């Protein structure tokens, strides 16, 4: 049995190689051998959603042409804030490593994610995926390390109320059937995601669980494994499409909206990070958090208010970032502490061997602690995030940490070992800086710290300008006061932004 024989991705099983090594000839070989009839080009636009361009395979020459040269698209429709209609043509060119069999099409179809290029054949400077690529390349140049990431993607399934086996309000965490109603759909999604190349850690139901106006809202989560940061972004983009497509086929709504209603758990998209050199996780040494990890944390904390511009992109995002809802409000970090912005979760640093032997007395031999499990988690992003820009911003912020003076000391000054939302620790919270409370404030923070992102040409000036303009267009500077005076407004906001990202 070779290592690819049980791989969930049919292209990997057939070609017996990793996706990063896929070539044009490999894709043609797979298409011919598996009677694939169509090719879909897929790419993200400014709204963060996956777009489609469909090709019927007329003959091998035509197949070779589209796989070699890509196709033209209207950039002004895809990026209205960055591309003018007078010079709007862009190329979309397939990235072979992203190819996967479409899990829903009745016609056998190969989908491929694409990159954007300008009229001169150069990467389109304002394309989010290109910003991420530049961010990662510059990070590697400055640090000699690679940046890995993975997402925790939370979502609500909205359906008619089922009166049988009702889960108590806000008590849905890791629930099983029949109390969890949409576990089968989650598992079906996980299978489709894995076959499309997604590297999944696990899936489960989440805390959020409530009913209102005859509708049931059940929160679920799928969490992924850390991979190269560019792959992580591609993965999350495809995953959101798969989940929505599957929900549509089930006849239910599925939303990544940050907030559904006041007093109920919102949906986040926490990002776990680690940096790697020669295959080794640089966050941990001898069971202790390293200065490398603290340097990354310092950079993220220093840029945190501006990072909300990419990770919390509509007014409902800031209704989630409130105390006592397992969402951060202050700029700080800590161990295993869910009230902080940057969290260092358990990493199997001690006791791994003892646990396995205690649970399984028949297990013999030494079990060493794993070296690759420790991550650092950024907790404020949500499903409205532009995945590419958020991760590009995080990588740029991490690189910024290595360029700061006294980064380790900066991080240590902002360490918090208590729940800052508890009244007895109010003084701790008061000494900390706060995250923005609106898109308007987030836009101000982005412009104030734009140098972090524009450094080394990672983010273009036009991208920063366009993004700040978009955030300000919501006019939400006084939204919390307006909602306090008119609570019914939140229902309108939720409906407006239900299908974000």
N, C-alpha and C positions, 0 to 999 in steps of 0.2 A: 504493500500500500504506500503510494507516494503522499507527500504532505498536502497535495491539492485535492485529493480524492474526496474529502468531506467538506471542502470549501463551499459556502453557500452561494457564491457568485458563479453562475454558469460560464461566464467568460474565462474566469480564472481556472475553473475545472477543465475546460476544453483546451485552453492555450497553455496550461501548466506553467504560468509565470505570474508575477505580481503585476497589478495594474500600472504601476509606475514604469514598467518596461513594455507596455503595449505599444505596437507600431501600427502604421496604416495597413501594412500587409497582414498583420494579425487580425485587424477588424474585418478586412475583406475576406480572409480565410474563414472567420467565424460566420459572417453573413452568408457566404455561399454554402457552407456545410450545414447550416441550421435553417435554411430557407427563410431568412429574414427578408421582408418585402419593403420595409420603409425605414427611413432614418429621421430622427427628430433632433434638430439643434435646440439646445436649452440654454438659457442665459438669464441672469438677474437684471432687473431694471431698477430705477430709482425707488420704486415702491417696495423693493425687497422680495418680490414674488418671482417665481420661475416662469419665464416666457417660452414659447414654442414656435419653431418653424419646421414644417413637415415636408419631407421629400419622399417621393415614390422612386424606387430604384429601377430606372428604365433599362440600364445595362451596366456592364462593368466599367466602361469608359466614364459614364456619368457619375457613378459611384466614386471613382477615383478623383474626378473633378471636384466634387463637393467636399470630399475628405481632404483634398490637397489645398484648395483655395478658399473654402468657406463660402459665405454669401454676404450680400449687402443688406443692411437694415436702416430704418429711419431713426437716427439717434435722438432727434428732437422729440419724438414721441416716447422714447424709452427714458430719456434724461431731460425732461423739460426745463429743469433749473440750470443745466450745464451746457446744453447744446442748442444753438440757434437754428431755426428752420432754414435759413439761407445757406448754411453749409452743414447739413445734417447727416450726410451719408457716413456710416461706419461699416466696417467689416466685422463679421463674427466668424471666428476660425476655431474648429474643434480641437479640444485637448483630449487626445486619445486615452489617457489614463483614467478619464472619468466615464468611459462608456459603460452602459448597462442595458440589459433587456428591460423594456417597459413592462411593468408587472400588470398593467391594466388593459393594454391594447389587444383587441381580438385579432388584429392583423399583426403578425410577428414584426416587432419594431425595435430598433436599436437607438437609444437616446445617448447623446453626447453633450456634455457641458462645453461651452465655448468661451473664448476670450474676445475682448473688443480691441480693434485696431483702427487707426485713423487713415486718412487718404494716402499717407506716405508709407503705409505698412508698419507704422510704429505703434506700440501699445498706447491705447487711448488714455491720456493722463488722468482724466476724471473718472475712469471706470473703477468702481469699488474693488473688483478683484485684482486690478493692477496695483492699486494702492497697497493692498495686503501683500502682494508679491514684493513690491519695493521695500515695504517695512521689514519683511523677513530677511531679504537680502542684506539690508543695512544692519540689522541686528546681528546677523552672522559675521559680517565684516568687523563690527565693533567688538563683539564678545568672543568670537570663535566658537559659539554654541548655536544650537538649533532651538527653536521655540515650538513646543507642542501644546495642544489645547484640546479640550473636549467640552461639550455642552450638556447641561441638564435641561431638557426641554419639557416644560409643564404646559398642559392644555386642559380645557374643559370640554366635555362632551355634553351637548344640550339636547334633551329628548323629553318626551312626555313622561309625566310622573308614573312610576311603577310602585304600586302600594305594597308589594310583597317585599319582605326582608329589607326594610328601610334602614339605612345607615344613619346614626345620629348626626346632627348638624356639626360640621367641622371635625368629624372623627373618622375620616376615610383613609387615613394613612396605612398603606400596605394591607388594605382590606382584601378579602377573597370573595369569590362567588359563593352564594347568590347575593351577598350584600353589595359587592362590586358588580355593577351591571354591564360594564363595557370592557371587561378584561379580555374577552375573546377578540374583540376588534383590535385592542392593543397588541395582543400576541400575533394576530394576522399582519398587522402593520410591521411588527418587528421582523417577521419572516421576510416580508417584501423589502424592507430596508436592508437587511443583510444580503439578500440576493442582488440588490442594487449597489453593493459595495460598502454599506455602512457598517462600522465596527461598534457593536452595541455591548455595553456593560450589563445592563439589566433594564427591566421595566416594572412599574408598580402603580397602584392607585395612590393618590396624594391626599393631603388633609382636607382640601376643599370639597364639600359635599352639602348641597342644600337644595331646597325647592322653593319656587316663587311663581305665582301667576300660572299654576298648572304645568310648569316646566321644571325638570330635574337637571341640576348642574353637577356633574361628576368630574372631579379633577384627576388626571393621570399624569404620569411622567415617564419619559424614556431617557436614560442616561447612556452616554457613549464612553468609549475608551480613548485615552489621549493618543493623538496622532499628529503628524506634521500639521502646523497651524493652517496651511493652505488647504490641505485635505479636509481638515475639520470644518472649514467654512463651506466647502462644496457639499460635504456630508449633511450639514444642517439645512442647507437650502433644499436638497432633494427630499430630506425627511419631512419637512413641512408640507411639501407638495404631496407626498405619499399619504400622509395622515389626512389631509383634506379630501383628497380624491377618494380614499377609502370611506371616510365618513359620508360623503355624498352618495356613495353606492349603498350605504346602510340606511340612508334617508334621515340622517341626523346632522346637526350642525356641530362643528368643532372649531374652537377659537383659542388663539394664543393671546387674546387680549389681556393686558396687564391687570385690569380690574373689571369685575362684573358688577359688584355692588358694594356699598359701604359695610364694613364689619365682617366681611368674608375674605378668606385667603385669596390673594391675587396670584397670577401666574408669572413666574420668573423664567429667565433663561440664564442660570448661573453658568459661568465659564471657569473651568479648572485649567490651570496652566502648569507646565513644568519646563525646565530648560535642560537640554541634553548635550553632552559632549562625548564623542566616541562611544555612543550607546549607553552612557551612564547618566542617571538622574543627578543633576548638580544641586538639587534642593536639600539633599541629605548626606551627612557624613557621620559615621559612627553613631547612628541613631539620633543625631541632633540636626536641627535646622541650620543651614549654612549661611554665611554672609552673602553668598550669591542669591539665595532666596530672599534675604532681607533687602538686598539691593533692588531686586525686581519689585518687591512690595513697596519700597520707598518711591520708585518711579511711578507705580500705579496710583499710590495715595496722592502724590503731588499733582497728578493729572486727572484725578478722579472726577472732580466736578465737570471738567470738560468732556470726559469720556461718556457722561450721560447723554451728550448730544447724539452719539451713535448707538447707544444701548437703550435709551429711554426716549423714544422719538415722537410721542404724541401726548396730549394733555392727560389722558387716563394713566399714563406711566407714573405720574407723580402723586396720584391718589393711592397707588400701591406702596410708595415709599413713606410709610407712616409707622409709628411705634406699635409694638405688640402684634404685628402681623408677619413675623419672621422675614421682614424686609429691612434693610439698613436705612438710616437717616444721617448718620455721622461718619466722618472720614477717619477711620481707625482700623486696626486689625487685631486678631487674637487667635488663640488655639481653641478649636472645637466650639467656638462661641458664635451663636447664630444671630446675635444682635449687632455684629460688626460688619463692616463693608468687605474687608478682605479676611478670609478665614483659612486657617491651617487645619484641615480635618485630620482625623486619625489616619496614620500611615503605616500601621503594622510595624512600628519601630521596635517594640519590645513585646515579648510574650508569644510570638507567633508559633514557635515550636511547642510551648506548653499548652496552648489552646487546643491544637490538633490532637495532642496525646491525651489531654483530659477528656475531650469529646469522643475520642476513639482509642480506648486503652490498648487495642491490639496493634495499633500503628507503632512501628519500630523505626529507629534511625534518627539522626539529627535533622531538624528542619531549621534552616537559617532564615532570618527575617528577609523579606523581599526588599530589593533595593530600588524598585521602580514605581512603587505605589504612591509615594508622597506627592501631593499636589498643593497648590495654592489657589484658592477659590475667590473669584470676583463675583459678588452677590447682587449687585444692583440691576444688571441688565434684565430685560424682559423680551417677550415675543415680538414686540414692535421693532426690535433692533435691526439695523442693516448688518447682517452677519459679517460681511467682508469688511465694512468700515469699522465695526466694533472690534474685530480681531486685529485689524491693521492699527487701530488706535492703541489697543493693549500692547501690541508688540513695540510700537513707537514709545509708549510710556515706559515699558520695561527697559528699552535701550537708554531712554532718558535717565533711568536710575543709575546706570553705569557711567553716565556723564555728569551726575550730580556730585558736589562736594559733600562728604560726610553722609552718604546715603544710609549707611547702616545705623548711624546715630539718629538720623531723621526717622527711620522706621521704628527704632526702639522707643523713641519719645511718644510714638502714637500707638504703642501696644496697650491693649485693654484686656484685663483678666476677669471682668465682671459683666453682668447683664446691665448695659447702660440704660435700659428702659425701666428698670426698677427704681422706685422713688429714693431708696437709700443710696443709690449711686448717681443721683441727679448731678452732683457736683462734677463727676467725671465727664458726663455727657456735655456739660456746659463749657468745658475747656476745649472741646473738639470743634473743628470746622464742620459745617453742615453740607450735605448734598443739595443741589438745586431743588426748588419746590415747584418748578414750572419749566416748560420749554423755553420761555423767554429768558429766564435766568440761566438755563443751560446754554443758550446761544451766546449770552454775555461771557460765560466761562470759556466757551470754545474760542471766541475771538480773543479773549485775554491771554489764552495759552496756545494760540495757533502755532507759535514757533516750535513747540514740542513736536507737532504733527507735520509741519512744513519742512522741518530740518531734513537735510539731505534729499529733498525732493520727494519725500514719501507721499504727502498729500499735496495736491495742487492748490494754489491760492483760489482758483475758481471753484473748486470743490468745497473748500471751507466757506467761501462766501455764499455759495448756493445753499449749503446745508444750514447755515445760520439764518438765511432768508426764509427757508422753509419752516424752521422752528418758530420764528417770530410771526409767521403768517397765522398761527393759531390764536394769537392774541389772548394768551392764558395767564398773563402776569397776576391777575387778581381772581383766578378761577376759584380758589378755595373759599374766598369771601363770598363770591357769587353763589356757590353751591350751598353755603351755610344759609344764605337768604332764600334760596330756591332749590331745595333738595331734589325736586323732580328733574332738574337738569341732568343729573347723573345718568338717568335712563336714556336720555337723548344722546349723551356722550358715548355711552357703551354701545348703543346701536350704530352710531357713526363710525366707531373704530373697532367694531367687532371682528373684522377680517383683516387685521393689521399684519404686516410682515409676510 
